[in-house]
């Protein structure tokens, strides 16, 4: 059975699942632990449809924006943020 292909989150290259760890380590200079963390984030995507993947990514983006906005408000002495 052929190994499923995944997209490297660093460069966008299409690789086999098994080859991604080495690619992250040797092409992008990550240590083994960092490569494993990135792969753990990708794992849930392997069996999702394109639409389901997009939904997950949009949710992650919304979460990051919300976190960033909260940090901006906290950074200002008067709590006004930069908005």
LUMTORBA-616112 format. One record per residue: residue in one letter; x, y, z of N, C-alpha, C, O, CB in turn. Coordinates in Angstrom, 2 decimals. Glycine has a CB too. Layout:
<atoms>
> a	X	Y	Z	X	Y	Z	X	Y	Z	X	Y	Z	X	Y	Z
...
</atoms>
This chain:
<atoms>
> x	0.83	-1.18	0.00	0.00	0.00	0.00	0.89	1.25	0.00	1.85	1.35	0.76	-0.95	-0.01	1.22
> x	0.55	2.18	-0.85	1.34	3.40	-0.95	1.09	4.30	0.25	-0.03	4.42	0.75	1.01	4.16	-2.26
> x	2.16	4.93	0.71	2.07	5.86	1.82	1.37	7.13	1.34	1.64	7.60	0.24	3.48	6.18	2.40
> x	0.47	7.67	2.15	-0.23	8.89	1.78	0.75	10.05	1.68	1.75	10.11	2.39	-1.34	9.22	2.80
> x	0.44	10.96	0.79	1.27	12.15	0.61	0.78	13.25	1.53	-0.42	13.40	1.76	1.25	12.61	-0.85
> x	1.71	14.02	2.04	1.40	15.18	2.88	2.20	16.36	2.35	3.17	16.19	1.61	1.73	14.90	4.38
> x	1.78	17.55	2.73	2.44	18.78	2.31	3.30	19.28	3.47	2.82	19.40	4.60	1.41	19.86	1.87
> x	4.55	19.57	3.18	5.43	20.13	4.20	4.92	21.52	4.57	4.76	22.37	3.69	6.92	20.19	3.70
> x	4.67	21.78	5.85	4.17	23.09	6.26	5.22	24.19	6.15	4.88	25.38	6.19	3.66	23.02	7.67
> x	6.47	23.82	6.01	7.54	24.81	5.91	7.73	25.31	4.48	7.91	26.51	4.26	8.84	24.23	6.42
> x	7.68	24.39	3.50	8.00	24.78	2.12	6.93	24.41	1.10	6.99	24.86	-0.04	9.29	24.16	1.72
> x	5.96	23.59	1.49	4.89	23.22	0.57	5.19	22.03	-0.31	4.38	21.67	-1.15	4.57	24.36	-0.28
> x	6.35	21.40	-0.12	6.72	20.25	-0.93	5.85	19.05	-0.55	5.57	18.83	0.62	8.22	19.92	-0.76
> x	5.43	18.27	-1.57	4.62	17.08	-1.34	5.55	15.90	-1.07	6.43	15.60	-1.87	3.69	16.79	-2.55
> x	5.34	15.23	0.06	6.20	14.13	0.50	5.36	12.98	1.01	4.17	13.13	1.29	7.18	14.60	1.58
> x	5.99	11.82	1.15	5.31	10.72	1.83	5.28	11.03	3.31	6.11	11.78	3.82	6.02	9.35	1.56
> x	4.32	10.46	4.01	4.21	10.67	5.45	5.49	10.26	6.14	6.00	10.96	7.02	3.02	9.90	6.03
> x	6.02	9.11	5.74	7.23	8.60	6.39	8.46	9.47	6.08	9.38	9.53	6.89	7.50	7.16	5.95
> x	8.47	10.13	4.94	9.62	10.94	4.58	9.60	12.35	5.16	10.62	13.04	5.13	9.70	11.03	3.12
> x	8.46	12.77	5.68	8.33	14.14	6.17	9.26	14.43	7.35	9.86	15.50	7.41	6.90	14.41	6.58
> x	9.39	13.50	8.28	10.22	13.74	9.47	11.66	14.04	9.07	12.25	15.01	9.53	10.17	12.51	10.42
> x	12.22	13.20	8.20	13.59	13.43	7.74	13.72	14.71	6.95	14.71	15.43	7.08	14.06	12.26	6.90
> x	12.72	15.01	6.13	12.73	16.24	5.35	12.79	17.46	6.28	13.57	18.38	6.06	11.49	16.31	4.44
> x	11.95	17.45	7.32	11.95	18.57	8.26	13.30	18.71	8.96	13.78	19.82	9.19	10.84	18.39	9.31
> x	13.90	17.58	9.28	15.18	17.62	9.99	16.31	18.06	9.08	17.10	18.93	9.45	15.49	16.26	10.57
> x	16.40	17.47	7.91	17.58	17.70	7.08	17.44	18.88	6.11	18.43	19.55	5.81	17.89	16.47	6.30
> x	16.25	19.14	5.64	16.07	20.26	4.71	15.80	21.58	5.44	16.16	22.65	4.95	14.92	19.97	3.76
> x	15.17	21.48	6.61	14.80	22.71	7.33	15.55	22.89	8.63	15.33	23.87	9.35	13.31	22.71	7.61
> x	16.45	21.96	8.96	17.32	22.11	10.11	16.65	21.97	11.47	17.19	22.44	12.47	17.97	23.40	10.05
> x	15.49	21.32	11.52	14.82	21.14	12.81	15.41	19.95	13.54	15.89	19.00	12.93	13.30	20.95	12.61
> x	15.36	20.01	14.87	15.79	18.83	15.63	14.64	17.81	15.62	13.53	18.12	15.20	16.19	19.21	17.10
> x	14.93	16.61	16.08	13.95	15.53	16.03	12.67	15.86	16.80	11.57	15.56	16.33	14.56	14.26	16.57
> x	12.81	16.47	17.97	11.64	16.81	18.77	10.74	17.82	18.07	9.52	17.69	18.08	12.07	17.34	20.12
> x	11.35	18.83	17.46	10.57	19.85	16.75	9.85	19.24	15.54	8.69	19.57	15.28	11.47	21.01	16.29
> x	10.54	18.37	14.82	9.92	17.71	13.67	8.75	16.84	14.12	7.73	16.78	13.44	10.96	16.85	12.91
> x	8.89	16.18	15.25	7.82	15.33	15.78	6.60	16.17	16.17	5.47	15.76	15.94	8.32	14.53	17.00
> x	6.84	17.33	16.75	5.73	18.22	17.12	4.97	18.67	15.88	3.74	18.67	15.87	6.25	19.46	17.89
> x	5.69	19.04	14.83	5.04	19.45	13.58	4.25	18.29	13.00	3.12	18.49	12.53	6.09	19.96	12.57
> x	4.81	17.11	13.02	4.11	15.95	12.48	2.85	15.63	13.28	1.86	15.17	12.72	5.03	14.74	12.45
> x	2.88	15.86	14.58	1.70	15.62	15.42	0.56	16.57	15.04	-0.61	16.22	15.15	2.05	15.79	16.91
> x	0.92	17.76	14.59	-0.10	18.71	14.14	-0.69	18.31	12.80	-1.85	18.61	12.52	0.48	20.11	14.05
> x	0.08	17.63	11.98	-0.37	17.23	10.65	-1.19	15.94	10.70	-2.11	15.76	9.90	0.82	17.05	9.72
> x	-0.86	15.05	11.62	-1.48	13.72	11.69	-3.00	13.74	11.54	-3.53	12.95	10.75	-1.13	13.08	13.00
> x	-3.73	14.59	12.26	-5.19	14.56	12.13	-5.69	14.88	10.73	-6.82	14.51	10.38	-5.80	15.53	13.10
> x	-4.88	15.54	9.92	-5.29	15.92	8.57	-5.23	14.77	7.57	-5.84	14.85	6.50	-4.44	17.04	8.08
> x	-4.53	13.74	7.88	-4.26	12.70	6.89	-5.51	12.09	6.30	-5.53	11.76	5.11	-3.42	11.63	7.51
> x	-6.56	11.92	7.09	-7.76	11.25	6.61	-8.93	12.19	6.36	-10.06	11.73	6.16	-8.17	10.20	7.59
> x	-8.69	13.50	6.36	-9.76	14.47	6.15	-9.89	14.82	4.67	-8.93	14.72	3.91	-9.51	15.73	6.97
> x	-11.09	15.23	4.28	-11.30	15.74	2.93	-10.71	17.14	2.85	-10.34	17.73	3.87	-12.82	15.75	2.56
> x	-10.61	17.67	1.67	-10.08	19.02	1.48	-10.95	20.04	2.24	-10.43	20.94	2.89	-10.00	19.38	-0.03
> x	-12.26	19.88	2.14	-13.17	20.81	2.82	-12.98	20.76	4.33	-12.97	21.80	5.00	-14.62	20.49	2.46
> x	-12.83	19.55	4.88	-12.63	19.42	6.31	-11.30	20.02	6.75	-11.20	20.63	7.81	-12.70	17.95	6.72
> x	-10.27	19.85	5.92	-8.97	20.45	6.23	-9.07	21.96	6.28	-8.52	22.61	7.17	-7.92	20.03	5.19
> x	-9.78	22.54	5.30	-9.94	23.99	5.26	-10.68	24.50	6.49	-10.32	25.54	7.05	-10.68	24.41	3.99
> x	-11.72	23.78	6.92	-12.45	24.18	8.11	-11.53	24.21	9.33	-11.59	25.14	10.13	-13.63	23.23	8.36
> x	-10.70	23.20	9.48	-9.77	23.14	10.61	-8.77	24.29	10.54	-8.49	24.93	11.55	-9.03	21.78	10.64
> x	-8.24	24.55	9.36	-7.27	25.63	9.20	-7.88	27.00	9.46	-7.26	27.84	10.10	-6.67	25.60	7.81
> x	-9.10	27.21	8.98	-9.78	28.49	9.24	-9.98	28.67	10.74	-9.80	29.77	11.26	-11.14	28.56	8.50
> x	-10.37	27.60	11.43	-10.55	27.69	12.88	-9.24	28.03	13.58	-9.22	28.83	14.52	-11.12	26.37	13.43
> x	-8.15	27.42	13.14	-6.83	27.72	13.73	-6.46	29.18	13.51	-5.95	29.84	14.42	-5.75	26.81	13.12
> x	-6.73	29.69	12.31	-6.42	31.09	12.01	-7.25	32.01	12.91	-6.73	32.98	13.47	-6.70	31.41	10.52
> x	-8.54	31.71	13.05	-9.40	32.52	13.91	-8.90	32.50	15.36	-8.91	33.52	16.04	-10.85	32.03	13.85
> x	-8.46	31.33	15.82	-7.92	31.23	17.18	-6.65	32.06	17.33	-6.46	32.73	18.35	-7.64	29.77	17.53
> x	-5.77	32.01	16.33	-4.53	32.79	16.39	-4.82	34.29	16.39	-4.18	35.04	17.12	-3.63	32.44	15.21
> x	-5.77	34.72	15.57	-6.13	36.14	15.52	-6.69	36.57	16.87	-6.34	37.63	17.38	-7.16	36.41	14.39
> x	-7.56	35.76	17.45	-8.14	36.09	18.76	-7.06	36.18	19.82	-7.08	37.09	20.65	-9.20	35.04	19.17
> x	-6.11	35.24	19.80	-5.00	35.28	20.76	-4.17	36.54	20.57	-3.78	37.19	21.55	-4.12	34.04	20.62
> x	-3.88	36.88	19.32	-3.08	38.06	19.02	-3.78	39.33	19.47	-3.16	40.22	20.04	-2.77	38.13	17.52
> x	-5.08	39.41	19.22	-5.83	40.59	19.65	-5.83	40.72	21.16	-5.72	41.82	21.69	-7.27	40.53	19.13
> x	-5.95	39.60	21.86	-5.93	39.63	23.32	-4.58	40.10	23.83	-4.51	40.86	24.79	-6.26	38.23	23.90
> x	-3.50	39.65	23.19	-2.16	40.08	23.59	-1.96	41.56	23.34	-1.32	42.24	24.14	-1.09	39.27	22.85
> x	-2.50	42.08	22.25	-2.33	43.50	21.94	-3.01	44.37	22.99	-2.46	45.40	23.39	-2.90	43.81	20.55
> x	-4.17	43.98	23.43	-4.88	44.74	24.46	-4.10	44.68	25.76	-4.00	45.68	26.47	-6.31	44.20	24.65
> x	-3.56	43.52	26.09	-2.79	43.37	27.32	-1.50	44.17	27.29	-1.02	44.61	28.33	-2.49	41.91	27.58
> x	-0.92	44.37	26.10	0.35	45.07	25.98	0.24	46.56	26.24	1.22	47.19	26.64	0.93	44.84	24.63
> x	-0.92	47.14	26.01	-1.09	48.57	26.19	-1.35	48.88	27.67	-2.15	48.19	28.30	-2.24	49.11	25.31
> x	-0.69	49.91	28.22	-0.88	50.25	29.64	-2.34	50.57	29.98	-2.82	50.24	31.07	-0.01	51.44	30.01
> x	-3.04	51.21	29.04	-4.43	51.57	29.33	-5.42	50.50	28.86	-6.63	50.67	28.99	-4.76	52.90	28.67
> x	-4.89	49.39	28.30	-5.74	48.29	27.85	-6.44	48.56	26.54	-7.34	47.81	26.14	-6.76	47.99	28.88
> x	-6.05	49.64	25.85	-6.75	50.00	24.61	-6.29	49.19	23.41	-7.00	49.14	22.40	-6.55	51.46	24.33
> x	-5.14	48.56	23.48	-4.64	47.80	22.33	-4.25	48.72	21.20	-4.12	49.93	21.40	-5.68	46.80	21.85
> x	-4.07	48.18	20.04	-3.66	49.00	18.92	-4.77	49.18	17.91	-4.54	49.73	16.83	-2.47	48.41	18.25
> x	-5.97	48.73	18.25	-7.10	48.88	17.32	-7.73	50.23	17.45	-8.69	50.53	16.74	-8.14	47.81	17.55
</atoms>
